[in-house]
Amino acid sequence: MFYILAIVLLILFLSAAIKILREYERGVVFRLGRLLERPKGPGIVIIIPIIDKLVRISLRLVAMDVPPQDVITRDNVSVKVNAVIYFRVMDPNNAVIEVENYLFATSQMAQTTLRSVCGQVELDELLSERDKINARLQAILDKHTDPWGIKVSNVEVKHIDLPQEMQRAMAKQAEAERERRAKVINAEGEFQAATRLAEAAQKMQGFPYALQLRYLQTLREVSAENNSTTLFPIPIDLFEPFFKKK
């Protein structure tokens, strides 16, 4: 009976003393409350039960979703903005001793920073210059989380939810802009056509027979179509004496 009890105690002791850490994990060890200098792992780590306490920290990249935040832009437009933040633990010791819960702290810091940065810009800048805003968010978050041993590699604004009134106003603005461009293009086309016609008229003025040939060509094009209209060409030379007399 004594040997069985000793074997059970030995198994329990070894299970508490031997820890296996994966390649992406590190173990922060506290011995009698004091932090050891270097984190342990990966592989097999042997600790002293009761005396040592091991905290596992993952070094993998974390993709954290930032919940939608109510933001009032600089031009007093109320919108909802959400984002995603990518970060990883670079210093396991600081991630444990400098902050109680680095995941929760990073999430809260991302929310407050998102509201602050988006509230400093106008709506047009928020919609058109996302890369610039993402860079500002990443720089601010990386600076604040650096003492925690965390590296923020990227921040992306995912969705901007606009009020219905603002969506209708922007749709009307876009439609008016398209109509303006269409009118400008149409006016430029008419101007170019009128310029070409004026140049052609100046050239034909020195060659009267060219106008007659153009007239006959137009009659040929009209007669090629299926219509019931009959055209009788009248030579322009018949009217020339009247023009001279006048």
C-alpha positions in Angstrom: 0.0 0.0 0.0 2.9 2.4 0.8 4.5 1.8 -2.6 1.3 2.5 -4.4 0.8 5.7 -2.5 4.4 6.7 -3.3 4.0 6.0 -6.9 0.8 8.1 -7.1 2.6 11.0 -5.3 5.5 10.7 -7.7 3.2 10.8 -10.7 1.4 13.9 -9.3 4.7 15.5 -8.6 6.1 14.9 -12.1 2.9 16.1 -13.7 3.1 19.3 -11.7 6.8 19.8 -12.3 7.0 19.0 -16.0 5.5 21.4 -18.5 5.5 21.1 -22.3 5.5 24.4 -24.2 4.7 24.5 -27.9 6.9 26.3 -30.4 4.8 29.5 -30.3 4.6 29.5 -26.5 6.8 30.9 -23.8 6.5 30.4 -20.0 7.0 33.3 -17.6 8.1 31.7 -14.3 7.6 33.2 -10.8 9.7 31.6 -8.0 8.3 32.5 -4.6 6.7 35.6 -6.2 9.9 36.7 -8.0 10.1 36.9 -11.7 12.9 34.8 -13.3 15.1 36.7 -15.8 14.3 34.8 -19.0 11.1 33.2 -20.1 11.2 29.4 -20.5 10.5 27.3 -23.6 9.7 26.0 -26.1 9.9 22.3 -25.2 10.1 20.6 -21.8 10.2 23.0 -18.8 10.8 21.7 -15.3 9.5 23.8 -12.4 9.3 23.2 -8.7 5.7 22.6 -7.6 4.2 25.0 -5.1 7.4 27.2 -5.2 7.2 28.0 -8.9 4.3 29.3 -10.9 4.3 29.3 -14.8 2.2 31.6 -17.0 1.9 30.6 -20.6 2.1 33.4 -23.2 1.4 32.9 -26.9 3.7 34.6 -29.4 1.4 34.2 -32.4 -0.2 37.1 -34.3 -3.5 38.1 -32.8 -6.3 39.5 -35.0 -8.6 41.4 -32.6 -11.9 42.9 -33.8 -12.7 46.4 -32.4 -16.4 46.8 -31.8 -18.3 49.6 -33.6 -17.7 52.9 -32.0 -20.0 56.0 -32.0 -17.9 58.8 -33.5 -18.7 62.4 -34.1 -16.5 63.7 -36.9 -15.0 67.2 -37.0 -17.8 68.4 -39.2 -20.4 67.1 -36.7 -21.5 64.0 -38.5 -22.4 61.0 -36.3 -21.1 57.7 -37.6 -20.2 54.2 -36.4 -16.7 52.9 -37.1 -15.2 49.5 -36.5 -11.8 48.2 -37.1 -9.5 45.2 -36.8 -6.1 45.3 -35.1 -3.1 42.9 -35.6 -0.5 42.6 -32.9 1.8 40.0 -31.2 3.6 39.7 -27.9 7.3 40.5 -28.3 8.3 40.5 -24.6 6.4 37.9 -22.5 7.8 39.2 -19.2 6.4 42.7 -19.7 3.1 41.3 -21.1 2.6 39.6 -17.7 4.0 42.1 -15.1 3.3 45.4 -16.8 -0.4 44.9 -17.4 -3.0 42.6 -15.8 -4.6 41.4 -19.0 -2.9 42.5 -22.1 -5.7 41.4 -24.5 -8.3 43.4 -22.6 -6.0 46.4 -22.2 -5.1 46.4 -26.0 -8.8 46.1 -26.9 -9.8 49.1 -24.7 -6.9 51.1 -26.0 -7.9 50.4 -29.6 -11.5 51.5 -28.9 -10.5 54.8 -27.3 -7.9 55.5 -30.0 -10.3 54.8 -32.8 -12.8 57.3 -31.4 -10.2 59.9 -30.8 -8.5 59.7 -34.3 -11.8 59.5 -36.2 -13.2 62.4 -34.3 -10.4 64.7 -35.4 -11.1 64.3 -39.1 -14.0 65.3 -41.4 -16.3 62.8 -43.0 -14.8 63.1 -46.5 -11.3 62.5 -45.2 -12.6 59.5 -43.2 -14.1 58.0 -46.3 -11.3 58.8 -48.8 -8.1 58.6 -46.8 -8.4 55.3 -44.9 -4.7 54.5 -45.4 -3.7 57.7 -43.7 -6.0 57.1 -40.8 -4.9 53.4 -40.5 -1.3 54.6 -40.2 -2.1 57.1 -37.5 -4.0 54.4 -35.5 -1.1 52.0 -35.8 1.5 54.5 -34.7 -0.5 55.6 -31.7 -1.4 52.1 -30.5 2.1 50.8 -31.0 3.5 53.7 -28.9 1.1 53.0 -26.0 1.4 49.2 -26.0 5.2 49.1 -26.4 5.7 49.2 -22.5 3.6 46.1 -22.4 5.9 44.2 -24.7 3.3 44.3 -27.5 4.0 45.2 -31.2 1.0 46.5 -33.2 1.8 45.6 -36.8 -1.3 46.8 -38.5 -4.7 48.5 -38.0 -7.5 48.5 -40.6 -10.8 50.4 -40.5 -13.3 47.9 -41.7 -16.7 49.6 -42.0 -18.1 53.1 -41.6 -21.9 53.1 -41.0 -23.5 56.4 -42.1 -27.0 57.7 -41.1 -29.7 57.3 -43.7 -30.0 61.0 -44.1 -26.3 61.3 -44.9 -26.5 58.4 -47.3 -29.3 60.1 -49.3 -27.4 63.4 -49.3 -24.3 61.8 -50.6 -26.2 59.9 -53.3 -27.8 63.2 -54.5 -24.4 64.8 -54.4 -22.9 62.0 -56.5 -25.8 62.2 -59.0 -25.4 65.9 -59.4 -21.7 65.5 -60.0 -22.3 62.9 -62.7 -24.9 65.2 -64.4 -22.4 68.1 -64.2 -19.7 66.0 -65.9 -22.2 64.8 -68.6 -23.2 68.4 -69.4 -19.5 69.5 -69.5 -18.6 66.7 -71.8 -21.7 67.4 -74.0 -20.8 71.1 -74.2 -17.2 70.3 -75.1 -18.4 68.0 -77.9 -20.7 70.6 -79.3 -17.9 73.2 -79.2 -15.5 70.9 -81.0 -18.2 70.0 -83.6 -19.0 73.7 -84.1 -15.3 74.5 -84.5 -14.9 71.8 -87.1 -17.9 73.0 -89.0 -16.6 76.5 -89.1 -13.3 75.3 -90.4 -15.0 73.2 -93.1 -17.2 76.2 -94.1 -14.1 78.4 -94.5 -12.5 75.8 -96.7 -15.6 75.3 -98.8 -16.0 79.1 -99.3 -13.1 79.1 -101.7 -14.4 76.0 -103.6 -18.1 76.4 -104.5 -18.2 73.1 -106.2 -17.2 71.3 -103.1 -20.4 72.4 -101.4 -22.4 71.0 -104.4 -20.6 67.7 -104.1 -21.3 67.6 -100.4 -25.0 68.3 -101.1 -25.2 65.4 -103.6 -23.5 63.1 -101.1 -26.1 64.0 -98.5 -28.9 63.2 -100.9 -27.3 59.8 -101.6 -27.1 59.0 -97.9 -30.8 60.0 -97.4 -32.0 58.1 -100.4 -30.3 54.9 -99.1 -32.6 54.8 -96.1 -36.1 53.2 -96.3 -38.4 56.2 -96.2 -41.2 57.6 -98.3 -39.7 61.1 -98.8 -38.7 62.0 -102.4 -36.0 64.6 -102.8 -35.3 66.6 -106.0 -31.8 68.2 -106.0 -31.7 71.7 -107.3 -28.3 72.9 -108.5 -27.1 75.9 -106.5 -25.8 77.5 -109.7 -29.5 78.4 -110.6 -29.6 80.8 -107.6 -26.2 82.4 -108.3 -27.6 85.2 -110.6 -30.1 86.1 -107.9 -27.3 86.3 -105.3 -25.2 88.5 -107.7 -28.1 90.8 -108.4 -28.8 91.2 -104.8 
